[in-house]
Amino acid sequence: MDWTVGTYAAYLVIAVPLTIWVATTLSRNGRLFLEDVYAGNDGLAGAVNRLLVVGFYLLNLGFVSLYLRVGTDVVDLRGLVEQLSVKIGVVTVVLGVVHFVNVYVFNAIRRRHRMEELRRPPLEPQSYVAAPYPAGG
């Protein structure tokens, strides 16, 4: 096996489990946000959570796949480590950015839901209240 193929293998062995770990963490903790937002409707909270996680996987695994290619041949162990450090560093930064975007989305959904709750009256109107008598009468 040549060094370039070894770089590809090492990159995938690190990048794919890293992506899975971040997605699992996001899913587990994001579900709590969504259960708060969709109180009483855990099925909807779970569905939204799964959709966000699938999007996370598609985006990040797609990026990992597109970023697999090495521009030059890797000729030794030093080159492998250098290429790998750059690739894993970029993937980690992208995972972090996408993770923070997901947290922002979770928080925006939660904030919007709370604002809608504030606009709703605490009690529905019970009856019609007549206007007071006119001042001159």
C-alpha positions, -999 to 999 in steps of 0.1 A, spaced: 0 0 0 14 34 -9 15 64 14 -13 83 -4 -37 54 0 -26 51 36 -35 88 40 -69 82 26 -75 53 49 -63 71 80 -84 102 71 -116 81 67 -109 61 99 -107 94 119 -132 117 100 -162 93 98 -163 83 135 -157 119 145 -187 130 124 -208 102 139 -198 112 175 -207 149 169 -240 139 153 -249 115 182 -241 143 207 -261 168 188 -290 143 185 -291 134 222 -288 169 235 -309 186 208 -338 163 216 -341 180 250 -345 214 233 -371 201 209 -390 183 236 -392 216 255 -405 234 223 -430 207 213 -441 199 249 -467 172 248 -458 161 213 -427 140 217 -433 123 183 -429 156 165 -399 165 186 -383 132 177 -391 136 140 -376 171 138 -345 159 157 -340 130 133 -344 153 102 -318 177 116 -294 148 123 -299 134 88 -291 168 73 -261 170 95 -249 136 83 -255 144 47 -237 177 48 -207 165 68 -202 131 53 -205 148 19 -178 172 28 -156 145 42 -160 126 9 -153 156 -13 -123 166 8 -107 131 6 -85 138 -24 -49 147 -17 -35 172 -42 0 157 -43 15 123 -38 23 114 -2 58 99 -2 66 92 34 52 91 70 59 127 75 39 137 45 11 114 57 10 131 91 11 166 75 -17 159 51 -37 141 77 -34 170 102 -46 196 77 -75 174 65 -86 165 100 -82 201 112 -104 214 84 -130 187 90 -130 194 127 -135 232 120 -163 224 96 -180 200 121 -177 227 147 -193 254 125 -221 231 114 -227 220 150 -230 257 162 -254 264 133 -275 234 144 -275 247 180 -285 281 167 -314 265 147 -325 246 179 -324 278 199 -342 298 172 -370 272 170 -373 273 208 -373 311 210 -400 314 183 -422 289 201 -418 308 233 -427 341 216 -458 325 202 -468 314 237 -464 349 250 -488 363 223 -515 338 234 -538 351 262 -535 330 294 -572 324 294 -597 323 265 -625 350 268 -654 336 289 -682 361 280 -689 394 265 -685 424 289 -708 453 281 -693 488 279 -699 511 309 -727 537 309 -720 568 289 -705 597 310 -734 621 304 -763 598 311 
